[in-house]
């Protein structure tokens, strides 16, 4: 057995071990990289060289800026503004979680953090206005997926950075195409969901008697925004018995470090932002967007700079901002990319790509890769699966596959299976639902998740494999 083959076996074992309660995938990946380096005769300094410092800056910078916007009350104000705009129209109320989720992830919020915000809103609105909890949850998570490939989102930046590192030649229009692909996918799922819901009565017709703003405020009572790894991943404490589903589950691959400061208010108790605070925060957010997209400046450093300036001007506690950075996600992605970099150096991905390729048809090889990503993401972190699968794309692109289409199909195949009760997304949804609704919602989420494994990778491949 060669060291390259051994590295593949260890990777499979690492992903399988995420089903074990308390297993930390980030720590394990770093340890595995060190031990594999010893077996392969690679010095520890060279193994450390595979650590993705650019991703460290990216995640820390973007999430620090989001943390400041949350702590100073601007995020709460933006959510209330969206809720007031829809008035009492029930169909539009059902769409509020979709819009909020899309906005949150499009500006760089991690998917699990966005889910922690959107799930209480979606399930609260569902209980208040008689909307199906499953429909509300699907619309909210679909909105989150819609914004994941924006130029500011972790998935969008990861896709571009990895494509550059791996030699996948992306055109200059790729960031816009990624965003459009995610939005179109979300709108397609949203339209289909609303069509079925309106026919079955899952979304009542007409107007609500109570204003949406009041309902939204009630829905957010007790909601928090903990930082957690993106995508799936079995949640610690998530029980097959839906009645025992915890309100705040944790993914198995996450760090045990606290997700937020003890002195920071949850979302529902965030301070009311003054007009000056809102103006300054929104100006900083827009400046980061313009400079990163228009001038192609590093979004991570821009986010760090904006967060530091806001923290100083608004006199926020430094510990409150720093402790809201998702260090578990930093460790997860850093550990995995370090291990993946070593695997690539040892030639492991060349062997995998040779096994997956359907000779003479890179498009069919992409379909196989999409199904592997979708099945794995059902019980593991989607961002981890996406990062691990990306090195398999260059050989397919070299054989004629569209680089933009390949990245889009692989990314969407990884995230579209996230709506299931066995992962962090499903755990947060169940935790936000009314206790009486959890047994039925558990079964509905499980059915939806199992169907998505079969359907989603194929549809992602069919829609974007040719782009």
QUIVENCOR-V812583 format. One record per residue. N is the residue number from 1. SS is DSSP state (H for helix, E for strand, C for the rest). Layout:
BEGIN
N SS
N SS
END
This chain:
BEGIN
1 C
2 C
3 H
4 H
5 H
6 H
7 H
8 H
9 H
10 H
11 H
12 H
13 H
14 H
15 H
16 H
17 H
18 C
19 C
20 C
21 C
22 C
23 C
24 C
25 H
26 H
27 H
28 H
29 H
30 H
31 H
32 H
33 H
34 H
35 H
36 H
37 H
38 H
39 H
40 H
41 C
42 C
43 C
44 H
45 H
46 H
47 H
48 H
49 C
50 C
51 C
52 C
53 H
54 H
55 H
56 H
57 H
58 H
59 H
60 H
61 H
62 H
63 H
64 H
65 H
66 H
67 H
68 H
69 H
70 H
71 H
72 C
73 C
74 H
75 H
76 H
77 H
78 H
79 H
80 H
81 H
82 H
83 H
84 H
85 H
86 C
87 C
88 C
89 E
90 H
91 H
92 H
93 H
94 H
95 H
96 H
97 H
98 H
99 H
100 H
101 H
102 H
103 H
104 H
105 H
106 H
107 C
108 C
109 C
110 C
111 H
112 H
113 H
114 H
115 H
116 H
117 H
118 H
119 H
120 H
121 H
122 H
123 H
124 H
125 H
126 H
127 H
128 H
129 H
130 C
131 C
132 C
133 H
134 H
135 H
136 H
137 H
138 H
139 H
140 H
141 H
142 H
143 H
144 H
145 H
146 H
147 C
148 C
149 C
150 C
151 C
152 C
153 C
154 H
155 H
156 H
157 H
158 H
159 H
160 H
161 H
162 H
163 H
164 H
165 H
166 H
167 C
168 C
169 C
170 C
171 C
172 C
173 C
174 H
175 H
176 H
177 H
178 H
179 H
180 H
181 H
182 H
183 H
184 H
185 H
186 H
187 H
188 H
189 H
190 H
191 H
192 H
193 H
194 H
195 H
196 H
197 H
198 H
199 H
200 H
201 C
202 C
203 C
204 C
205 C
206 C
207 E
208 C
209 C
210 C
211 C
212 H
213 H
214 H
215 H
216 H
217 H
218 H
219 H
220 C
221 C
222 C
223 C
224 C
225 C
226 C
227 C
228 C
229 C
230 C
231 C
232 C
233 C
234 E
235 E
236 E
237 C
238 C
239 C
240 C
241 C
242 H
243 H
244 H
245 C
246 C
247 C
248 C
249 C
250 E
251 E
252 C
253 C
254 C
255 C
256 C
257 C
258 C
259 C
260 C
261 C
262 C
263 C
264 C
265 C
266 C
267 H
268 H
269 H
270 C
271 C
272 C
273 C
274 C
275 H
276 H
277 H
278 H
279 H
280 H
281 H
282 H
283 H
284 H
285 H
286 H
287 H
288 H
289 H
290 H
291 H
292 H
293 H
294 H
295 C
296 C
297 C
298 C
299 H
300 H
301 H
302 H
303 H
304 H
305 H
306 H
307 H
308 H
309 H
310 H
311 H
312 H
313 H
314 H
315 C
316 C
317 C
318 H
319 H
320 H
321 H
322 H
323 C
324 C
325 C
326 C
327 H
328 H
329 H
330 H
331 H
332 H
333 H
334 H
335 H
336 H
337 H
338 H
339 H
340 H
341 H
342 H
343 H
344 H
345 H
346 H
347 C
348 H
349 H
350 H
351 H
352 H
353 H
354 H
355 H
356 H
357 C
358 C
359 C
360 C
361 C
362 H
363 H
364 H
365 H
366 H
367 H
368 H
369 H
370 H
371 H
372 H
373 H
374 H
375 H
376 H
377 H
378 C
379 C
380 C
381 C
382 H
383 H
384 H
385 H
386 H
387 H
388 H
389 H
390 H
391 C
392 C
393 H
394 H
395 H
396 H
397 H
398 H
399 C
400 C
401 C
402 C
403 H
404 H
405 H
406 H
407 H
408 H
409 H
410 H
411 H
412 H
413 H
414 H
415 H
416 C
417 C
418 C
419 C
420 C
421 C
422 C
423 E
424 H
425 H
426 H
427 H
428 H
429 H
430 H
431 H
432 H
433 C
434 C
435 H
436 H
437 H
438 H
439 H
440 H
441 H
442 H
443 H
444 H
445 H
446 H
447 H
448 H
449 H
450 H
451 H
452 H
453 H
454 H
455 H
456 H
457 H
458 H
459 H
460 H
461 H
462 H
463 H
464 H
465 C
466 C
467 C
END
